[in-house]
Amino acid sequence: MIASMTSKGQITVPVEARRRLGLHPGSRVDFVVNEQDHLEMIPIADSIQRLKGMVPKPARALSLEDMDQAIAEGARR
């Protein structure tokens, strides 16, 4: 796979590489130079913080007792 660098230092990652690495718009990667002076591009796993806001807030806040009861019911199943 070959890519060219623009005058601004930008490179488009070839589609085959994006697919194999699971990259999508907004993905972050780390560039590492190894002992042979080759550049490695390593995908950075998404942080749990990116999930914030994906699940709506519950209609009412649960008490510790409610949580304990739900855990106990789940354990019985």
N, CA, C and O atoms as a Tripos MOL2 file, in Angstrom:
@<TRIPOS>MOLECULE
protein
  308   307    77     0     0
PROTEIN
NO_CHARGES

@<TRIPOS>ATOM
      1 N           0.8550   -1.1740    0.0000 N.3       1 MET1
      2 CA          0.0000    0.0000    0.0000 C.3       1 MET1
      3 C           0.8980    1.2330    0.0000 C.2       1 MET1
      4 O           1.8400    1.3350    0.7870 O.2       1 MET1
      5 N           0.6000    2.1320   -0.8650 N.am      2 ILE2
      6 CA          1.3940    3.3500   -0.9860 C.3       2 ILE2
      7 C           0.4700    4.5510   -0.8510 C.2       2 ILE2
      8 O          -0.6530    4.5480   -1.3550 O.2       2 ILE2
      9 N           0.9600    5.5770   -0.1620 N.am      3 ALA3
     10 CA          0.2160    6.8210   -0.0190 C.3       3 ALA3
     11 C           1.1830    7.9820   -0.2280 C.2       3 ALA3
     12 O           2.3810    7.8380    0.0170 O.2       3 ALA3
     13 N           0.6870    9.1120   -0.6700 N.am      4 SER4
     14 CA          1.5130   10.3000   -0.8780 C.3       4 SER4
     15 C           1.1970   11.3380    0.1870 C.2       4 SER4
     16 O           0.0740   11.4210    0.6830 O.2       4 SER4
     17 N           2.2060   12.1250    0.5280 N.am      5 MET5
     18 CA          2.0400   13.1830    1.5270 C.3       5 MET5
     19 C           1.7490   14.5040    0.8090 C.2       5 MET5
     20 O           2.3650   14.8210   -0.2090 O.2       5 MET5
     21 N           0.7980   15.2680    1.3590 N.am      6 THR6
     22 CA          0.4790   16.5800    0.7950 C.3       6 THR6
     23 C           1.5100   17.5980    1.2780 C.2       6 THR6
     24 O           2.3520   17.2950    2.1240 O.2       6 THR6
     25 N           1.4300   18.7970    0.7320 N.am      7 SER7
     26 CA          2.3550   19.8670    1.1480 C.3       7 SER7
     27 C           2.1480   20.2610    2.6030 C.2       7 SER7
     28 O           3.0270   20.8670    3.2160 O.2       7 SER7
     29 N           0.9750   19.9140    3.1640 N.am      8 LYS8
     30 CA          0.6880   20.2090    4.5770 C.3       8 LYS8
     31 C           1.0890   19.0610    5.4900 C.2       8 LYS8
     32 O           0.8480   19.1230    6.6950 O.2       8 LYS8
     33 N           1.7060   17.9980    4.9320 N.am      9 GLY9
     34 CA          2.1420   16.8690    5.7460 C.3       9 GLY9
     35 C           1.0520   15.8570    6.0370 C.2       9 GLY9
     36 O           1.1980   15.0300    6.9380 O.2       9 GLY9
     37 N          -0.0290   15.9100    5.2940 N.am     10 GLN10
     38 CA         -1.1390   14.9840    5.5190 C.3      10 GLN10
     39 C          -1.0480   13.7970    4.5720 C.2      10 GLN10
     40 O          -0.6460   13.9260    3.4150 O.2      10 GLN10
     41 N          -1.4370   12.6310    5.0990 N.am     11 ILE11
     42 CA         -1.4470   11.4030    4.3020 C.3      11 ILE11
     43 C          -2.8130   10.7560    4.4600 C.2      11 ILE11
     44 O          -3.3390   10.6710    5.5690 O.2      11 ILE11
     45 N          -3.3850   10.2990    3.3570 N.am     12 THR12
     46 CA         -4.6320    9.5410    3.4100 C.3      12 THR12
     47 C          -4.2710    8.0790    3.6130 C.2      12 THR12
     48 O          -3.5070    7.5070    2.8360 O.2      12 THR12
     49 N          -4.8240    7.4730    4.6630 N.am     13 VAL13
     50 CA         -4.5810    6.0530    4.9310 C.3      13 VAL13
     51 C          -5.3810    5.2550    3.9050 C.2      13 VAL13
     52 O          -6.5920    5.4400    3.7890 O.2      13 VAL13
     53 N          -4.7150    4.3660    3.1570 N.am     14 PRO14
     54 CA         -5.4290    3.5850    2.1440 C.3      14 PRO14
     55 C          -6.6040    2.8180    2.7390 C.2      14 PRO14
     56 O          -6.5590    2.3850    3.8910 O.2      14 PRO14
     57 N          -7.6630    2.6540    1.9350 N.am     15 VAL15
     58 CA         -8.8980    2.0170    2.3970 C.3      15 VAL15
     59 C          -8.6370    0.6090    2.9400 C.2      15 VAL15
     60 O          -9.2380    0.2240    3.9430 O.2      15 VAL15
     61 N          -7.7650   -0.1600    2.3090 N.am     16 GLU16
     62 CA         -7.4760   -1.5150    2.7990 C.3      16 GLU16
     63 C          -6.8850   -1.4710    4.2130 C.2      16 GLU16
     64 O          -7.2380   -2.2910    5.0610 O.2      16 GLU16
     65 N          -5.9950   -0.5220    4.4610 N.am     17 ALA17
     66 CA         -5.4050   -0.3900    5.7970 C.3      17 ALA17
     67 C          -6.4610    0.0310    6.8110 C.2      17 ALA17
     68 O          -6.4850   -0.4760    7.9330 O.2      17 ALA17
     69 N          -7.3430    0.9650    6.4180 N.am     18 ARG18
     70 CA         -8.4040    1.4010    7.3400 C.3      18 ARG18
     71 C          -9.3100    0.2470    7.7030 C.2      18 ARG18
     72 O          -9.6930    0.0980    8.8640 O.2      18 ARG18
     73 N          -9.6560   -0.5690    6.7250 N.am     19 ARG19
     74 CA        -10.5160   -1.7300    7.0060 C.3      19 ARG19
     75 C          -9.8250   -2.7150    7.9470 C.2      19 ARG19
     76 O         -10.4140   -3.1490    8.9370 O.2      19 ARG19
     77 N          -8.5920   -3.0630    7.6420 N.am     20 ARG20
     78 CA         -7.8760   -4.0640    8.4490 C.3      20 ARG20
     79 C          -7.6590   -3.5960    9.8810 C.2      20 ARG20
     80 O          -7.6640   -4.4060   10.8090 O.2      20 ARG20
     81 N          -7.4670   -2.2870   10.0650 N.am     21 LEU21
     82 CA         -7.2330   -1.7570   11.4090 C.3      21 LEU21
     83 C          -8.5220   -1.3310   12.0970 C.2      21 LEU21
     84 O          -8.4960   -0.9420   13.2650 O.2      21 LEU21
     85 N          -9.6420   -1.3960   11.3970 N.am     22 GLY22
     86 CA        -10.9160   -1.0000   11.9970 C.3      22 GLY22
     87 C         -11.0190    0.4990   12.2260 C.2      22 GLY22
     88 O         -11.6720    0.9360   13.1730 O.2      22 GLY22
     89 N         -10.3870    1.2890   11.3750 N.am     23 LEU23
     90 CA        -10.4070    2.7460   11.5370 C.3      23 LEU23
     91 C         -11.6400    3.3340   10.8670 C.2      23 LEU23
     92 O         -12.1000    2.8480    9.8330 O.2      23 LEU23
     93 N         -12.1590    4.3800   11.4720 N.am     24 HIS24
     94 CA        -13.3280    5.0870   10.9580 C.3      24 HIS24
     95 C         -13.1410    6.5560   11.2540 C.2      24 HIS24
     96 O         -12.2480    6.9040   12.0270 O.2      24 HIS24
     97 N         -13.9460    7.4430   10.6710 N.am     25 PRO25
     98 CA        -13.7760    8.8750   10.9610 C.3      25 PRO25
     99 C         -13.7720    9.1330   12.4650 C.2      25 PRO25
    100 O         -14.6570    8.6740   13.1870 O.2      25 PRO25
    101 N         -12.7780    9.8630   12.9220 N.am     26 GLY26
    102 CA        -12.6400   10.1540   14.3510 C.3      26 GLY26
    103 C         -11.7200    9.1860   15.0760 C.2      26 GLY26
    104 O         -11.3740    9.4150   16.2350 O.2      26 GLY26
    105 N         -11.3160    8.0970   14.4050 N.am     27 SER27
    106 CA        -10.3930    7.1520   15.0400 C.3      27 SER27
    107 C          -9.0680    7.8630   15.3280 C.2      27 SER27
    108 O          -8.6550    8.7720   14.6080 O.2      27 SER27
    109 N          -8.4300    7.4230   16.3880 N.am     28 ARG28
    110 CA         -7.1220    7.9680   16.7390 C.3      28 ARG28
    111 C          -6.0800    6.8730   16.5750 C.2      28 ARG28
    112 O          -6.3430    5.6980   16.8300 O.2      28 ARG28
    113 N          -4.8840    7.2850   16.1410 N.am     29 VAL29
    114 CA         -3.7910    6.3350   15.9630 C.3      29 VAL29
    115 C          -2.5320    6.8920   16.6010 C.2      29 VAL29
    116 O          -2.3690    8.1040   16.7450 O.2      29 VAL29
    117 N          -1.6430    5.9800   16.9820 N.am     30 ASP30
    118 CA         -0.3510    6.3490   17.5460 C.3      30 ASP30
    119 C           0.7130    5.9590   16.5320 C.2      30 ASP30
    120 O           0.6830    4.8440   16.0100 O.2      30 ASP30
    121 N           1.6490    6.8510   16.2450 N.am     31 PHE31
    122 CA          2.7470    6.5540   15.3300 C.3      31 PHE31
    123 C           4.0000    6.2810   16.1460 C.2      31 PHE31
    124 O           4.4000    7.0980   16.9760 O.2      31 PHE31
    125 N           4.6210    5.1280   15.9070 N.am     32 VAL32
    126 CA          5.8040    4.7070   16.6580 C.3      32 VAL32
    127 C           6.8980    4.3490   15.6620 C.2      32 VAL32
    128 O           6.6480    3.6350   14.6910 O.2      32 VAL32
    129 N           8.1280    4.8480   15.9020 N.am     33 VAL33
    130 CA          9.2640    4.4630   15.0820 C.3      33 VAL33
    131 C           9.9440    3.2950   15.7910 C.2      33 VAL33
    132 O          10.3740    3.4270   16.9360 O.2      33 VAL33
    133 N          10.0430    2.1320   15.0990 N.am     34 ASN34
    134 CA         10.6320    0.9490   15.7300 C.3      34 ASN34
    135 C          12.1590    0.9510   15.5720 C.2      34 ASN34
    136 O          12.7350    1.8950   15.0320 O.2      34 ASN34
    137 N          12.8050   -0.1240   16.0530 N.am     35 GLU35
    138 CA         14.2640   -0.1940   16.0450 C.3      35 GLU35
    139 C          14.8620   -0.1880   14.6360 C.2      35 GLU35
    140 O          16.0230    0.1800   14.4580 O.2      35 GLU35
    141 N          14.0770   -0.5910   13.6410 N.am     36 GLN36
    142 CA         14.5670   -0.5930   12.2580 C.3      36 GLN36
    143 C          14.2570    0.7380   11.5470 C.2      36 GLN36
    144 O          14.3690    0.8370   10.3250 O.2      36 GLN36
    145 N          13.8710    1.7430   12.3190 N.am     37 ASP37
    146 CA         13.4720    3.0510   11.7830 C.3      37 ASP37
    147 C          12.2840    2.9580   10.8350 C.2      37 ASP37
    148 O          12.1670    3.7460    9.8970 O.2      37 ASP37
    149 N          11.4040    1.9900   11.0830 N.am     38 HIS38
    150 CA         10.1490    1.8800   10.3420 C.3      38 HIS38
    151 C           9.0490    2.4840   11.1980 C.2      38 HIS38
    152 O           9.0540    2.3620   12.4230 O.2      38 HIS38
    153 N           8.1240    3.1250   10.5430 N.am     39 LEU39
    154 CA          7.0170    3.7540   11.2450 C.3      39 LEU39
    155 C           5.8730    2.7550   11.3880 C.2      39 LEU39
    156 O           5.4590    2.1330   10.4100 O.2      39 LEU39
    157 N           5.3700    2.6050   12.5970 N.am     40 GLU40
    158 CA          4.2180    1.7420   12.8570 C.3      40 GLU40
    159 C           3.0400    2.6240   13.2490 C.2      40 GLU40
    160 O           3.1830    3.5570   14.0390 O.2      40 GLU40
    161 N           1.8840    2.3200   12.6890 N.am     41 MET41
    162 CA          0.6610    3.0510   13.0140 C.3      41 MET41
    163 C          -0.2110    2.1210   13.8450 C.2      41 MET41
    164 O          -0.6470    1.0740   13.3680 O.2      41 MET41
    165 N          -0.4590    2.5110   15.0860 N.am     42 ILE42
    166 CA         -1.1860    1.6550   16.0190 C.3      42 ILE42
    167 C          -2.5130    2.3130   16.3870 C.2      42 ILE42
    168 O          -2.5260    3.4200   16.9250 O.2      42 ILE42
    169 N          -3.6400    1.6360   16.0990 N.am     43 PRO43
    170 CA         -4.9370    2.2150   16.4740 C.3      43 PRO43
    171 C          -5.0600    2.3300   17.9880 C.2      43 PRO43
    172 O          -4.6360    1.4400   18.7260 O.2      43 PRO43
    173 N          -5.6370    3.4220   18.4360 N.am     44 ILE44
    174 CA         -5.8870    3.6170   19.8650 C.3      44 ILE44
    175 C          -7.3380    3.2430   20.1240 C.2      44 ILE44
    176 O          -8.2500    3.7640   19.4830 O.2      44 ILE44
    177 N          -7.5390    2.3370   21.0680 N.am     45 ALA45
    178 CA         -8.9060    1.9160   21.4110 C.3      45 ALA45
    179 C          -9.6720    3.1090   21.9780 C.2      45 ALA45
    180 O          -9.1240    3.9400   22.7020 O.2      45 ALA45
    181 N         -10.9560    3.1650   21.6270 N.am     46 ASP46
    182 CA        -11.8000    4.2390   22.1500 C.3      46 ASP46
    183 C         -11.8910    4.1510   23.6600 C.2      46 ASP46
    184 O         -11.9250    3.0620   24.2320 O.2      46 ASP46
    185 N         -11.9290    5.3000   24.2950 N.am     47 SER47
    186 CA        -12.0540    5.3290   25.7390 C.3      47 SER47
    187 C         -13.5220    5.1830   26.1330 C.2      47 SER47
    188 O         -14.4240    5.4810   25.3510 O.2      47 SER47
    189 N         -13.7340    4.7310   27.3270 N.am     48 ILE48
    190 CA        -15.0920    4.5640   27.8580 C.3      48 ILE48
    191 C         -15.8110    5.9090   27.9120 C.2      48 ILE48
    192 O         -17.0400    5.9610   27.8640 O.2      48 ILE48
    193 N         -15.0470    6.9950   28.0110 N.am     49 GLN49
    194 CA        -15.6510    8.3240   28.1070 C.3      49 GLN49
    195 C         -16.4110    8.6910   26.8280 C.2      49 GLN49
    196 O         -17.3400    9.4980   26.8700 O.2      49 GLN49
    197 N         -16.0180    8.0990   25.6850 N.am     50 ARG50
    198 CA        -16.7140    8.4030   24.4350 C.3      50 ARG50
    199 C         -18.1250    7.8330   24.4250 C.2      50 ARG50
    200 O         -18.9390    8.2140   23.5830 O.2      50 ARG50
    201 N         -18.4280    6.9190   25.3550 N.am     51 LEU51
    202 CA        -19.7590    6.3300   25.4240 C.3      51 LEU51
    203 C         -20.7420    7.2220   26.1780 C.2      51 LEU51
    204 O         -21.9530    7.0080   26.1240 O.2      51 LEU51
    205 N         -20.2110    8.2260   26.8850 N.am     52 LYS52
    206 CA        -21.0640    9.0950   27.6960 C.3      52 LYS52
    207 C         -22.1580    9.7170   26.8330 C.2      52 LYS52
    208 O         -21.8910   10.2630   25.7630 O.2      52 LYS52
    209 N         -23.3850    9.6220   27.3150 N.am     53 GLY53
    210 CA        -24.5290   10.2200   26.6400 C.3      53 GLY53
    211 C         -25.2150    9.3000   25.6470 C.2      53 GLY53
    212 O         -26.2540    9.6630   25.0960 O.2      53 GLY53
    213 N         -24.6600    8.1140   25.4030 N.am     54 MET54
    214 CA        -25.2730    7.2070   24.4320 C.3      54 MET54
    215 C         -26.5240    6.5320   24.9920 C.2      54 MET54
    216 O         -27.4250    6.1710   24.2340 O.2      54 MET54
    217 N         -26.5820    6.3620   26.2980 N.am     55 VAL55
    218 CA        -27.7250    5.7250   26.9420 C.3      55 VAL55
    219 C         -28.4760    6.8210   27.7040 C.2      55 VAL55
    220 O         -27.8650    7.5610   28.4750 O.2      55 VAL55
    221 N         -29.7740    6.9320   27.5020 N.am     56 PRO56
    222 CA        -30.5110    7.9840   28.1940 C.3      56 PRO56
    223 C         -30.5410    7.7480   29.7010 C.2      56 PRO56
    224 O         -30.4300    6.6180   30.1760 O.2      56 PRO56
    225 N         -30.6940    8.8440   30.4340 N.am     57 LYS57
    226 CA        -30.7970    8.7440   31.8860 C.3      57 LYS57
    227 C         -32.0960    8.0420   32.2590 C.2      57 LYS57
    228 O         -33.1010    8.1850   31.5620 O.2      57 LYS57
    229 N         -32.0830    7.2790   33.3580 N.am     58 PRO58
    230 CA        -33.3110    6.6110   33.7780 C.3      58 PRO58
    231 C         -34.3720    7.6260   34.2020 C.2      58 PRO58
    232 O         -34.0530    8.7610   34.5550 O.2      58 PRO58
    233 N         -35.6300    7.2020   34.1610 N.am     59 ALA59
    234 CA        -36.7330    8.0910   34.5310 C.3      59 ALA59
    235 C         -36.6130    8.5590   35.9760 C.2      59 ALA59
    236 O         -36.9750    9.6870   36.3130 O.2      59 ALA59
    237 N         -36.0960    7.6670   36.8250 N.am     60 ARG60
    238 CA        -35.8750    8.0690   38.2250 C.3      60 ARG60
    239 C         -34.5700    7.4480   38.6980 C.2      60 ARG60
    240 O         -34.1440    6.4050   38.2030 O.2      60 ARG60
    241 N         -33.9550    8.0980   39.6490 N.am     61 ALA61
    242 CA        -32.6940    7.5920   40.1920 C.3      61 ALA61
    243 C         -32.9730    6.3490   41.0390 C.2      61 ALA61
    244 O         -33.9710    6.2860   41.7560 O.2      61 ALA61
    245 N         -32.0900    5.3750   40.9450 N.am     62 LEU62
    246 CA        -32.2420    4.1570   41.7360 C.3      62 LEU62
    247 C         -31.5240    4.3130   43.0680 C.2      62 LEU62
    248 O         -30.4440    4.8970   43.1500 O.2      62 LEU62
    249 N         -32.1510    3.7750   44.1070 N.am     63 SER63
    250 CA        -31.5070    3.7760   45.4230 C.3      63 SER63
    251 C         -30.5670    2.5770   45.4890 C.2      63 SER63
    252 O         -30.6250    1.6880   44.6390 O.2      63 SER63
    253 N         -29.7130    2.5540   46.4870 N.am     64 LEU64
    254 CA        -28.8290    1.4040   46.6840 C.3      64 LEU64
    255 C         -29.6380    0.1380   46.9160 C.2      64 LEU64
    256 O         -29.2550   -0.9440   46.4700 O.2      64 LEU64
    257 N         -30.7580    0.2790   47.6160 N.am     65 GLU65
    258 CA        -31.6220   -0.8810   47.8650 C.3      65 GLU65
    259 C         -32.1850   -1.4230   46.5590 C.2      65 GLU65
    260 O         -32.2400   -2.6360   46.3590 O.2      65 GLU65
    261 N         -32.6140   -0.5030   45.6460 N.am     66 ASP66
    262 CA        -33.1180   -0.9300   44.3390 C.3      66 ASP66
    263 C         -32.0350   -1.6950   43.5720 C.2      66 ASP66
    264 O         -32.3080   -2.7280   42.9610 O.2      66 ASP66
    265 N         -30.8160   -1.1790   43.6110 N.am     67 MET67
    266 CA        -29.7040   -1.8260   42.9080 C.3      67 MET67
    267 C         -29.4150   -3.2040   43.5040 C.2      67 MET67
    268 O         -29.2200   -4.1740   42.7710 O.2      67 MET67
    269 N         -29.3890   -3.2860   44.8300 N.am     68 ASP68
    270 CA        -29.1470   -4.5680   45.5000 C.3      68 ASP68
    271 C         -30.2290   -5.5850   45.1240 C.2      68 ASP68
    272 O         -29.9360   -6.7560   44.8800 O.2      68 ASP68
    273 N         -31.4710   -5.1270   45.0810 N.am     69 GLN69
    274 CA        -32.5770   -6.0150   44.7390 C.3      69 GLN69
    275 C         -32.4300   -6.5130   43.2970 C.2      69 GLN69
    276 O         -32.6370   -7.6970   43.0300 O.2      69 GLN69
    277 N         -32.0760   -5.6260   42.3710 N.am     70 ALA70
    278 CA        -31.9080   -6.0210   40.9720 C.3      70 ALA70
    279 C         -30.7670   -7.0250   40.8250 C.2      70 ALA70
    280 O         -30.8660   -7.9700   40.0430 O.2      70 ALA70
    281 N         -29.6940   -6.8210   41.5710 N.am     71 ILE71
    282 CA        -28.5590   -7.7520   41.5350 C.3      71 ILE71
    283 C         -28.9830   -9.1130   42.0750 C.2      71 ILE71
    284 O         -28.6440  -10.1480   41.5010 O.2      71 ILE71
    285 N         -29.7230   -9.1070   43.1770 N.am     72 ALA72
    286 CA        -30.1760  -10.3630   43.7800 C.3      72 ALA72
    287 C         -31.0980  -11.1080   42.8160 C.2      72 ALA72
    288 O         -30.9810  -12.3240   42.6690 O.2      72 ALA72
    289 N         -32.0130  -10.3940   42.1590 N.am     73 GLU73
    290 CA        -32.9280  -11.0360   41.2020 C.3      73 GLU73
    291 C         -32.1340  -11.6170   40.0180 C.2      73 GLU73
    292 O         -32.4310  -12.7140   39.5470 O.2      73 GLU73
    293 N         -31.1470  -10.8890   39.5550 N.am     74 GLY74
    294 CA        -30.3220  -11.3790   38.4490 C.3      74 GLY74
    295 C         -29.5180  -12.6030   38.8470 C.2      74 GLY74
    296 O         -29.3170  -13.5040   38.0320 O.2      74 GLY74
    297 N         -29.0540  -12.6480   40.0930 N.am     75 ALA75
    298 CA        -28.2700  -13.7880   40.5630 C.3      75 ALA75
    299 C         -29.1400  -15.0340   40.6850 C.2      75 ALA75
    300 O         -28.6560  -16.1500   40.4990 O.2      75 ALA75
    301 N         -30.4230  -14.8500   40.9960 N.am     76 ARG76
    302 CA        -31.3350  -15.9940   41.1460 C.3      76 ARG76
    303 C         -31.6450  -16.6550   39.8060 C.2      76 ARG76
    304 O         -31.9790  -17.8390   39.7670 O.2      76 ARG76
    305 N         -31.5390  -15.9150   38.7230 N.am     77 ARG77
    306 CA        -31.8920  -16.4450   37.3930 C.3      77 ARG77
    307 C         -30.8660  -17.3500   36.8950 C.2      77 ARG77
    308 O         -30.9970  -17.8870   35.7950 O.2      77 ARG77
@<TRIPOS>BOND
     1     1     2 1
     2     2     3 1
     3     3     4 2
     4     3     5 am
     5     5     6 1
     6     6     7 1
     7     7     8 2
     8     7     9 am
     9     9    10 1
    10    10    11 1
    11    11    12 2
    12    11    13 am
    13    13    14 1
    14    14    15 1
    15    15    16 2
    16    15    17 am
    17    17    18 1
    18    18    19 1
    19    19    20 2
    20    19    21 am
    21    21    22 1
    22    22    23 1
    23    23    24 2
    24    23    25 am
    25    25    26 1
    26    26    27 1
    27    27    28 2
    28    27    29 am
    29    29    30 1
    30    30    31 1
    31    31    32 2
    32    31    33 am
    33    33    34 1
    34    34    35 1
    35    35    36 2
    36    35    37 am
    37    37    38 1
    38    38    39 1
    39    39    40 2
    40    39    41 am
    41    41    42 1
    42    42    43 1
    43    43    44 2
    44    43    45 am
    45    45    46 1
    46    46    47 1
    47    47    48 2
    48    47    49 am
    49    49    50 1
    50    50    51 1
    51    51    52 2
    52    51    53 am
    53    53    54 1
    54    54    55 1
    55    55    56 2
    56    55    57 am
    57    57    58 1
    58    58    59 1
    59    59    60 2
    60    59    61 am
    61    61    62 1
    62    62    63 1
    63    63    64 2
    64    63    65 am
    65    65    66 1
    66    66    67 1
    67    67    68 2
    68    67    69 am
    69    69    70 1
    70    70    71 1
    71    71    72 2
    72    71    73 am
    73    73    74 1
    74    74    75 1
    75    75    76 2
    76    75    77 am
    77    77    78 1
    78    78    79 1
    79    79    80 2
    80    79    81 am
    81    81    82 1
    82    82    83 1
    83    83    84 2
    84    83    85 am
    85    85    86 1
    86    86    87 1
    87    87    88 2
    88    87    89 am
    89    89    90 1
    90    90    91 1
    91    91    92 2
    92    91    93 am
    93    93    94 1
    94    94    95 1
    95    95    96 2
    96    95    97 am
    97    97    98 1
    98    98    99 1
    99    99   100 2
   100    99   101 am
   101   101   102 1
   102   102   103 1
   103   103   104 2
   104   103   105 am
   105   105   106 1
   106   106   107 1
   107   107   108 2
   108   107   109 am
   109   109   110 1
   110   110   111 1
   111   111   112 2
   112   111   113 am
   113   113   114 1
   114   114   115 1
   115   115   116 2
   116   115   117 am
   117   117   118 1
   118   118   119 1
   119   119   120 2
   120   119   121 am
   121   121   122 1
   122   122   123 1
   123   123   124 2
   124   123   125 am
   125   125   126 1
   126   126   127 1
   127   127   128 2
   128   127   129 am
   129   129   130 1
   130   130   131 1
   131   131   132 2
   132   131   133 am
   133   133   134 1
   134   134   135 1
   135   135   136 2
   136   135   137 am
   137   137   138 1
   138   138   139 1
   139   139   140 2
   140   139   141 am
   141   141   142 1
   142   142   143 1
   143   143   144 2
   144   143   145 am
   145   145   146 1
   146   146   147 1
   147   147   148 2
   148   147   149 am
   149   149   150 1
   150   150   151 1
   151   151   152 2
   152   151   153 am
   153   153   154 1
   154   154   155 1
   155   155   156 2
   156   155   157 am
   157   157   158 1
   158   158   159 1
   159   159   160 2
   160   159   161 am
   161   161   162 1
   162   162   163 1
   163   163   164 2
   164   163   165 am
   165   165   166 1
   166   166   167 1
   167   167   168 2
   168   167   169 am
   169   169   170 1
   170   170   171 1
   171   171   172 2
   172   171   173 am
   173   173   174 1
   174   174   175 1
   175   175   176 2
   176   175   177 am
   177   177   178 1
   178   178   179 1
   179   179   180 2
   180   179   181 am
   181   181   182 1
   182   182   183 1
   183   183   184 2
   184   183   185 am
   185   185   186 1
   186   186   187 1
   187   187   188 2
   188   187   189 am
   189   189   190 1
   190   190   191 1
   191   191   192 2
   192   191   193 am
   193   193   194 1
   194   194   195 1
   195   195   196 2
   196   195   197 am
   197   197   198 1
   198   198   199 1
   199   199   200 2
   200   199   201 am
   201   201   202 1
   202   202   203 1
   203   203   204 2
   204   203   205 am
   205   205   206 1
   206   206   207 1
   207   207   208 2
   208   207   209 am
   209   209   210 1
   210   210   211 1
   211   211   212 2
   212   211   213 am
   213   213   214 1
   214   214   215 1
   215   215   216 2
   216   215   217 am
   217   217   218 1
   218   218   219 1
   219   219   220 2
   220   219   221 am
   221   221   222 1
   222   222   223 1
   223   223   224 2
   224   223   225 am
   225   225   226 1
   226   226   227 1
   227   227   228 2
   228   227   229 am
   229   229   230 1
   230   230   231 1
   231   231   232 2
   232   231   233 am
   233   233   234 1
   234   234   235 1
   235   235   236 2
   236   235   237 am
   237   237   238 1
   238   238   239 1
   239   239   240 2
   240   239   241 am
   241   241   242 1
   242   242   243 1
   243   243   244 2
   244   243   245 am
   245   245   246 1
   246   246   247 1
   247   247   248 2
   248   247   249 am
   249   249   250 1
   250   250   251 1
   251   251   252 2
   252   251   253 am
   253   253   254 1
   254   254   255 1
   255   255   256 2
   256   255   257 am
   257   257   258 1
   258   258   259 1
   259   259   260 2
   260   259   261 am
   261   261   262 1
   262   262   263 1
   263   263   264 2
   264   263   265 am
   265   265   266 1
   266   266   267 1
   267   267   268 2
   268   267   269 am
   269   269   270 1
   270   270   271 1
   271   271   272 2
   272   271   273 am
   273   273   274 1
   274   274   275 1
   275   275   276 2
   276   275   277 am
   277   277   278 1
   278   278   279 1
   279   279   280 2
   280   279   281 am
   281   281   282 1
   282   282   283 1
   283   283   284 2
   284   283   285 am
   285   285   286 1
   286   286   287 1
   287   287   288 2
   288   287   289 am
   289   289   290 1
   290   290   291 1
   291   291   292 2
   292   291   293 am
   293   293   294 1
   294   294   295 1
   295   295   296 2
   296   295   297 am
   297   297   298 1
   298   298   299 1
   299   299   300 2
   300   299   301 am
   301   301   302 1
   302   302   303 1
   303   303   304 2
   304   303   305 am
   305   305   306 1
   306   306   307 1
   307   307   308 2
@<TRIPOS>SUBSTRUCTURE
     1 MET1         2 RESIDUE 1 A MET
     2 ILE2         6 RESIDUE 1 A ILE
     3 ALA3        10 RESIDUE 1 A ALA
     4 SER4        14 RESIDUE 1 A SER
     5 MET5        18 RESIDUE 1 A MET
     6 THR6        22 RESIDUE 1 A THR
     7 SER7        26 RESIDUE 1 A SER
     8 LYS8        30 RESIDUE 1 A LYS
     9 GLY9        34 RESIDUE 1 A GLY
    10 GLN10       38 RESIDUE 1 A GLN
    11 ILE11       42 RESIDUE 1 A ILE
    12 THR12       46 RESIDUE 1 A THR
    13 VAL13       50 RESIDUE 1 A VAL
    14 PRO14       54 RESIDUE 1 A PRO
    15 VAL15       58 RESIDUE 1 A VAL
    16 GLU16       62 RESIDUE 1 A GLU
    17 ALA17       66 RESIDUE 1 A ALA
    18 ARG18       70 RESIDUE 1 A ARG
    19 ARG19       74 RESIDUE 1 A ARG
    20 ARG20       78 RESIDUE 1 A ARG
    21 LEU21       82 RESIDUE 1 A LEU
    22 GLY22       86 RESIDUE 1 A GLY
    23 LEU23       90 RESIDUE 1 A LEU
    24 HIS24       94 RESIDUE 1 A HIS
    25 PRO25       98 RESIDUE 1 A PRO
    26 GLY26      102 RESIDUE 1 A GLY
    27 SER27      106 RESIDUE 1 A SER
    28 ARG28      110 RESIDUE 1 A ARG
    29 VAL29      114 RESIDUE 1 A VAL
    30 ASP30      118 RESIDUE 1 A ASP
    31 PHE31      122 RESIDUE 1 A PHE
    32 VAL32      126 RESIDUE 1 A VAL
    33 VAL33      130 RESIDUE 1 A VAL
    34 ASN34      134 RESIDUE 1 A ASN
    35 GLU35      138 RESIDUE 1 A GLU
    36 GLN36      142 RESIDUE 1 A GLN
    37 ASP37      146 RESIDUE 1 A ASP
    38 HIS38      150 RESIDUE 1 A HIS
    39 LEU39      154 RESIDUE 1 A LEU
    40 GLU40      158 RESIDUE 1 A GLU
    41 MET41      162 RESIDUE 1 A MET
    42 ILE42      166 RESIDUE 1 A ILE
    43 PRO43      170 RESIDUE 1 A PRO
    44 ILE44      174 RESIDUE 1 A ILE
    45 ALA45      178 RESIDUE 1 A ALA
    46 ASP46      182 RESIDUE 1 A ASP
    47 SER47      186 RESIDUE 1 A SER
    48 ILE48      190 RESIDUE 1 A ILE
    49 GLN49      194 RESIDUE 1 A GLN
    50 ARG50      198 RESIDUE 1 A ARG
    51 LEU51      202 RESIDUE 1 A LEU
    52 LYS52      206 RESIDUE 1 A LYS
    53 GLY53      210 RESIDUE 1 A GLY
    54 MET54      214 RESIDUE 1 A MET
    55 VAL55      218 RESIDUE 1 A VAL
    56 PRO56      222 RESIDUE 1 A PRO
    57 LYS57      226 RESIDUE 1 A LYS
    58 PRO58      230 RESIDUE 1 A PRO
    59 ALA59      234 RESIDUE 1 A ALA
    60 ARG60      238 RESIDUE 1 A ARG
    61 ALA61      242 RESIDUE 1 A ALA
    62 LEU62      246 RESIDUE 1 A LEU
    63 SER63      250 RESIDUE 1 A SER
    64 LEU64      254 RESIDUE 1 A LEU
    65 GLU65      258 RESIDUE 1 A GLU
    66 ASP66      262 RESIDUE 1 A ASP
    67 MET67      266 RESIDUE 1 A MET
    68 ASP68      270 RESIDUE 1 A ASP
    69 GLN69      274 RESIDUE 1 A GLN
    70 ALA70      278 RESIDUE 1 A ALA
    71 ILE71      282 RESIDUE 1 A ILE
    72 ALA72      286 RESIDUE 1 A ALA
    73 GLU73      290 RESIDUE 1 A GLU
    74 GLY74      294 RESIDUE 1 A GLY
    75 ALA75      298 RESIDUE 1 A ALA
    76 ARG76      302 RESIDUE 1 A ARG
    77 ARG77      306 RESIDUE 1 A ARG
